[in-house]
Amino acid sequence: MFIQKYLKYIGLVKDEPQDVKAKTYTSSKDKDTALRYLYYLKELDHNQRERGTTIENKNSLMIGQVSIVTSIFALFIPLLVNKFNEINIYLLVGLSFIFLLVLGHYLLSIIHAIQTLLINKYPYKTRSVITITKEDRADDELSFINAEISDLVSLLDHNREMNNRKGENLILAARCFLIANIGFATLTFFIIISAFFMRHEPNPIEIKVTNFEDLKYMSTDTTSTNINRPAIDTLKVEIDSTGNVNVFNDN
């Protein structure tokens, strides 16, 4: 089903993580071969450490970028939407739906990226002093090399799985961010197109004047003190969009 696939694509539906099965290492009887094993595993461990650091840095960068874009989007877009109160209700509902959808994807992108910062969800394994403090520790160089190899084999598979989970969060955050940006561009396009249909003449301003006895008249003619008041009860003044003033007598 398309909806289920889409929800899985953006990370709202996830498969339960599988536990990593620890692999067993058979001790080598040749010292040179064991050293080659150890060198190889140390390279893998170094690569996994660098990979984990890179994923965390990219997730932190993603959080910063999405937070900035979300703040701008949430600040200015509602101001634009408020200008559409007088357009078709169906168009307004459509624009509002796209706005909420885009905002939801931005927030979902932040949530996915923040998951990486919750370090309690990603318990990495490291070497332990138990290897050399336990009673049955290795007593010769070859045995100790084999013990070190066994530790690296155990922690490498586990740490690689932790990095994979962090990398999955980064992928999901990037997907949601991409979809939100496309939605943002689509919303902007529809707003620009809708602006052409919002041009309308404003309603004229009507002013009704009553109680002429209470009005004070001013005249520049100082030779005459008698002012003939208009013999009307109500006077309506209408100002249209062009600034023209029309006076009507309601009598």
N, C-alpha and C positions, 0 to 999 in steps of 0.2 A: 504494500500500500504506500502511495506517495507520501502521505502525511507522516507515517511511521518512519519512512526512510529519511524524510527531511528532519524530523525531530532527532533522529540518530546522527544525522549529518552535522547538526549544530550542537550536539552534546546534551540535549534534554533527555535522551534515552541512551543509557550506557550499559554495556555488558559488565557483569561482575568480574572484577580482576581475579585472575587465577594465581594461586600460590606457586612459587617457583620451586621446582623439585631439585633438591641438592644432588649434584653429581659426585660420584666417588672417584677418587684418584688412587691408582695402584702405584705404589712406591717404585721408583726406578732404582736399579742396582748399579747403574753406572753414574759416576759423579759428573762427568762432562755432559752427559745427556740431561741429567737433572738440572744442571746449571743453565743449559739452553732452555729447558722448560721454564725455569724461574725467570730468566730474562724475558722470554716471550710473554709470560703472565704479567710481569711488571709493566711492560709496554701497554698491554690491554688495560691494566688498572689506571695507568696515567691517562690514557685516552678517554676512559669513562669519567675520570675526574674533570678533565677539560670539557667534555661534553655536558656534564651536569652543570658546570659553571656557566657555559655558554647559554644553555636553556634558561637558567635562572635570570641571567642578564637580559635575554630577549623578552622574557615574561615581564620583568620589571619595566623595560622600555615600552612594551605593549600597554601596560597599565597606565603609564604616564601619557602616552599618545591618546588612548581611548578616553581617558578622564578629561583631557583638554577638549577634545572634539565633542564629547557628550555635554560638557558644561556650556560650550558655545551653542550647540544645537538646542539644548533645553532653555537657554536664555533668550535666543532671538526668534526661534521658530514660533513659539506661542504668541509673540508679539505680532508676527505676520498673520497667524491664523485668526487673531482677533479682528483683523480688517475684513474678514470674509463673512461677517454676520448677515449681510443682506444678499448673499448669493444663493443659488439653488441649494436646498437643504441636502440633497443627495450628493452634490459635489462637496459640500462641507463635511459630511459624514465620511466620504471617501478620503479626503485629505487628512482628516483626523485619524482615520484608521491607519493610513500610511505613516503618519507621525508616530503613533504609539508603537507600530511595528518596528520602525527604525530605532526608536528609543529603547525598546526591549532588546534588540540585538546588540546595541551598544552596551547596555548593562550586562547582558549575558557574556559579552566578550570580556568585560572586567572581571566577572565572577570566575570565568575559566582561568584567566591569567592569575588571579589572586590565589587559586588553589595551590599553585606552586610554592607560595610563601608559607603555607601551613606545613611546617617541617615535621610535625608529629604524624602526618599522613605518609611520610616517606622515610621510614627508618632504614638508613644506610648501615651496612655492615663494615666494620673495620678490623684491622688486626688487633689481637688482644694479647696482654701479657700472660694470659693463662697458658699460652703455647710454651713458654719457658719457665713457668712457675709450677705447673702441675707435676705430680710425682712421677708420672711415666713420660716425662719429657725426653726429647732426643739427647743422646749422650755423645754422638759423633757428628761430624760435619755433614755426611751424606744423609743421615737420618733427620737432621735439622732442616736441610734443604728440602727434603721430601715433606716435612711437616709444614714448612712455609708455602710450598706449592699447594698442599692440600687446603690451607687457609685461603689462598688466593682463588683457587677454583671455587670454593664455597661462596666467597663474597662477591666475586665478579658477576656471576649469573644473577644474584640478588640485586646488586647495584645497577646492573644493566636494565633490569625490569623497572626499578624506581625511576631511572632516567627516561625509560620509554613512557611511563605514565606522565611524567612531567612534560615530555615532548608532545604527548597527546593533548594535554591541556593547552599548550601553545598553538597546536594546529587548530583546535576548536575555537580558541580565541581569535585567531587570524581569520577563520571562516566567517565567524559572526561579524567581525570588524569589516570584512569585505562586503558582506551582504548589507550591512548597515550603511556603508558608504554609497553603495549602488542605490539603496532606498532613499538616502539623503538627496542624491542627484536627481532621482525620479521625482521626489516631492518638490524640489526646487523648480524643476521643469513644469510641473503641473501648476504651481503657484504663479509662475510667470505667464503661462498660457491663460490661467483663470483671471489674471489681472486685466486682460483685454476685455473681458465680459463684465467687469465691475464698473465700467464707466456709466454713470447715470447722473441726470440733472438733480441737483439738490432741491428739496421742497422750498418754495418761497416763504419768506418770513412775513407773518401777518401781525400787525399791531392794531388793536382796537382802542380808540380813545373815547372815553366817556367823561361825564361831569366837567363840561367845559367851563363851568363857573369857577372851578378851582384852578384853572390854568392861568399862568401869568404870561402876558403878551409883552413882547419887547418891540419897540419901533425906533427907527433912526430919525423919524419925522418929529422934531421937537416943537413944531408949531401947532400941532394938533394933539389934544389930550383925550379926545373921544375915539374909542375903538369900537367898531361894529363887530360884535361877536357873531360867529356863524350860527344861523338858526337851525341847528341840527342837534340831534341827541347823541349819535354815535358816528364816529369817523373811523374807517378802516384803511390802514396804510399797508400796502403789500410791496415787499422788496424782493425782486426775482434774482436769479443767479447771476445776471449780468450787471446788477447794481442799479437797475432802473427802479424808480419809486412810482407806484400807482396808488392814487387816493380814491377811495370809494365812500359813498354816503349810504349807510344802511337804512336810512329812512325810506 
